[in-house]
Amino acid sequence: MHELSIAMSIVELAEEESVRRGGAQINAVHLKLGALSGVVSEALLSSWEMASYDTELRGSRLVIEKVPVVVYCPACDAPRTLESIQHFICPVCKNMVSQVIEGRELQVFAMEILE
């Protein structure tokens, strides 16, 4: 379960930010998680409590924003959101697509901090 090591890395990142801000309390960490990231959001949320248990982030929340797969369709000359990650087919023109624009994210993009 690599989600635990990912959760531990996020905790470490948040702790570093807390130290940089003079020991500020972090209430929540916000994460963008792409459908193609290879990370199971439920497993990551479950791992968060274990990873943060003996840290300054104990009791904090991990808030996950799921990012769908967006591809570029050359036939339509437009970005399109895939209906399924199983089929890389443009939902409008039904042509095969391969250029991924969004959906691989695993990014901390915000923290709720009490200073």
N, C-alpha and C positions, 0 to 999 in steps of 0.2 A: 504494500500500500504506500505508494510514493506521495500520497496526499498529506501524510503526516510530516514528511520532510519538507514539503512545500509550506505547510502551516507553520512549521518551526522557523523557516526562512522569513516568512511574513512577520512573525512575532519578533524576530531579531531586527528586522528592518524598522518596525514600529518602535521597538525599544530604543534604537539609535536615534530616531526622531524625537522621542521623549527626552532623551539625554540632551540632545541639541537644543531643546527648548527649556532646559533647566529643570527637568523632572516632571514635565507636564503630564497630567493623566490623560490617557487615550481611552475613550469610551467605545469607539468603533473604528474598524478599518474597512474601507470600501474597495472592492476588487471587481475588475472587469474580467469575465471568464468566457472565452470563446468556445463555441461548440466543437471546434477542431483542436482544442488545447490538449486533449488527452487526459484531462482532469475531471473527476466525477465530483460535482458540486456537493452532493449529499455527504460523500466521504470526507471532503475538505471541511465542511461545516462540523462534522463529527470529530474530526482531528483537531479542530481549533481549540476546543475545551481542554484537551490533553496537552497540546502544545503551549497553551498560555497558563496552565494551572499554577506552576510555581514561578510566575513572572509578575511584573508590574501590570501586565495586561489581563490578569485574572478577572473574570467577570465582564470583560469587554465583548463586543459582538463583531463577527465577521459578516459583512453585508455583501452578498454576491449579486452583481448585475450580469445576467446571462446575455452574451452577444451572439446573435445568429450569424450564419455564414452568408456573407455578401460577396458575390462574384461579379466580374465584368463580362458582359455578353457582347462579343464583337458583332454579332448579327444585328442586335438591337442598338449597339453602341451606347449601352447604358449599364449602370450597376443594377443587379437584381438580387433579391433575398431568396436563397434556396428554400424550397418547401421541405426538403429532406436532405440530410447529409449523406444519405445512401445513394442519391442520384444527382450527379452534377449536370443538371439539365435546366436550362432557362425556363422559368415558370410562364413566360410570355410566349416566346417563339418555339420552345421545345428543342432548340439546338443544344448540343453538348457544350459545356463551358469548363474552363480549367483555371482561369486567373482569379485567385482568392484575394479579395480586398480586405475583408474583415472576417473574424471568426477564429483566429489563432491566439487571441489575447490571453494573457495571464498577467494582469497589471494592477498594482495598487494605484488607485487614482485619487483617493481622498482619505483623510482621517478626521474623526470627530475628536477634538482635543479641548480639554479644560485647562486653561492657563490661569 
